[in-house]
């Protein structure tokens, strides 16, 4: 999922671009998982934005978002 997000974003992406990319990533999931993805993105949006604004290293994002 993070790799797909990385593909959607360009360097120096704005917060709005990151939010839109998060929505796009959730839409790639099977229908049975989309609602949960949307809920997680909404619940952790601020934290995800901060992490993604700092770095787009998929390993770092996955490690931090699990905590």
C-alpha positions in Angstrom: 0.0 0.0 0.0 2.8 2.4 0.9 4.6 1.6 -2.4 1.4 2.5 -4.3 1.1 5.7 -2.4 4.7 6.5 -3.3 3.9 6.0 -6.9 0.9 8.4 -6.7 2.9 11.2 -5.2 5.6 13.5 -6.6 8.4 14.9 -4.6 7.4 17.8 -2.4 3.8 16.8 -2.4 1.4 19.0 -0.6 -0.9 17.9 2.2 -3.9 18.0 -0.1 -2.0 15.8 -2.6 -1.2 13.3 0.1 -4.8 13.2 1.3 -6.0 12.5 -2.3 -3.4 9.8 -2.7 -4.4 8.1 0.5 -8.0 8.0 -0.8 -6.8 6.6 -4.1 -4.8 3.8 -2.4 -7.9 2.8 -0.4 -9.9 2.6 -3.6 -7.4 0.1 -5.0 -8.3 -2.4 -2.2 -11.0 -5.0 -2.6 -14.4 -3.7 -1.7 -14.5 -5.7 1.5 -11.4 -3.8 2.8 -12.1 -0.2 1.5 -14.3 0.9 4.4 -11.7 -0.2 7.0 -9.0 1.5 5.0 -11.0 4.7 4.8 -11.7 4.5 8.6 -8.0 4.0 9.4 -6.9 6.8 7.1 -9.5 9.1 8.7 -8.6 8.1 12.2 -4.8 8.5 11.7 -4.8 11.1 9.0 -2.8 13.7 10.9 -0.1 11.2 12.0 0.1 9.7 8.5 0.4 13.2 6.9 3.2 14.1 9.3 5.1 10.9 8.6 4.6 11.1 4.8 5.6 14.8 4.7 8.9 13.9 6.5 9.8 10.9 4.4 8.3 8.5 1.8 10.5 5.6 2.8 8.0 2.7 2.8 9.9 0.8 5.5 9.8 3.8 7.9 6.1 4.5 7.3 5.1 0.9 7.9 7.2 0.6 11.0 5.9 3.8 12.6 2.2 3.3 11.6 2.1 -0.1 13.2 2.9 1.4 16.7 
